[in-house]
Amino acid sequence: MAHNVLGTELAPCSYDPLTGYFRDGCCNTDASDVGAHLVCVRVTAEFLDFSRSRGNDLITPLPQHRFAGLKPGDRWCLCVHRWREALEAGAAPPVVLESTHASALQFVTLAQLEKYRFTGKVHGID
């Protein structure tokens, strides 16, 4: 069983859009996940623009990869390095701690994540 940054069972991040390195709705990981898709975020327009400016367009649909594109309010398992980069640039999106994999703590602190905690409903449903 995978754990989140709070030490409890990892909760789903999103089933619509379907997220996660394994496209299982959770921010699960293993050694093949070189991008470290560990942080469950609720994307904002500011973050989506920031990510596109860094060469990672999460807005444009890519049907060949079954990716419909993200819009503000969607939840997504984000690479922890991109979240940290956004944090340093002042564009970090809110984090769903219950759905953020414990391995994220190897790269960012719980205090950093808690500062951006999303306080709405969790488990993939608003």
N, C-alpha and C positions, 0 to 999 in steps of 0.2 A: 504494500500500500504506500503510495506517495504521500508526502506531507507538504503542507504549505509553510509560509514564513512564520506563522503563529504556532506551529508545532502540532496542528491538528490535521485531519485528513484533507487532502487536496480536493477542493470543490471544483466543479466544472466552470469554465470561463464563458464559453458561448457555443451554442449549437447552430445559431443563425445570426451572423455568418459562422460556418463551421471553422473552428480555429484549432490551433495546436500543431506542433511539429508532426504529430501522427494523424492530424485531422480527426481527433477523437473528442473534441470539445474541451479538452483539458490542456494545461501547460505542462504536460508530461515530457520527459527528456530521457536521453541515454547518450552514450558516447558518440553516436553518429550525428547528434544534433550540434554541429559545430557552431551554429548561430546562437545557441543557448536561448531558445524561445521560452523563457521562464516567467516573464512578468505579464500578468493579466491586467490590461489597461482598458479604460473607456476612452476611446480616441476622441480628440477635439479637433476642430478645424485648424487651430494653431499648430497642433502636433502634426497633423497630416501635411500641412504646408512645409513645416520644418523637415519632415522625413523626405518629402519630394525634393527639397533643396539639397539634401544630402545624397541624392541618387537612388532613393528607395521610394518609388511611387506606389503608395498603397491605395490610391484613389481610383486609378484607371483599371477597369475590368480586364481580366486576362482569361477569357473563356477556355482557352486551351489548357489552362491549369485549374479549371473549375473555381476561379476567383472572380467574384462579382464586383470587387472594389469595396473599399470601406467608406463610411460616411460618419460624421460626428455622432457620437452616442453609441456606436458599435463597440463591442468588447472584442479584444484580440490578444493572443499570446505574442507578446513583443520580445524581440531579442533584448536581453538585459543590457548589452553594450549600447544599443540604440537608446534605451530608456535613460541610461546614465549620461549619454551624450546630450539628450534633450534636457535633462536636469541641469547640466552645466551651462546650457544655452538659454535656460529660463523657459523652456517649452515642454516640460514633462507633463504627460497626461495623468489623470487620476488612476490609482492602482487599486485593484480588488485584491486585498491581502489574502482572503480566504482561498483565492484561486491562483495565487502566485507561488510557484514551486520553491521549496526551501533552499534549493541550490542557488537561487538568486542571491542569497546572503554571502556567497563567496565573492560577489562583485560589488554589491551595494549594502548599506547597513539597513537594519530594520527601521531605525529612526528616519532615514531618508525616505523609505517607502511609506512609513506612517504619516509623514508630513503631507503626502499626496493621496492619502487613503480616500477611496470612493466610498461614500456612505449610503448609497442607494441600495436597492435590493440586489442580492447576489444569486448565484446558481443559474446564470444565463438568462434570467427573466427579470425585466423591470416592472 
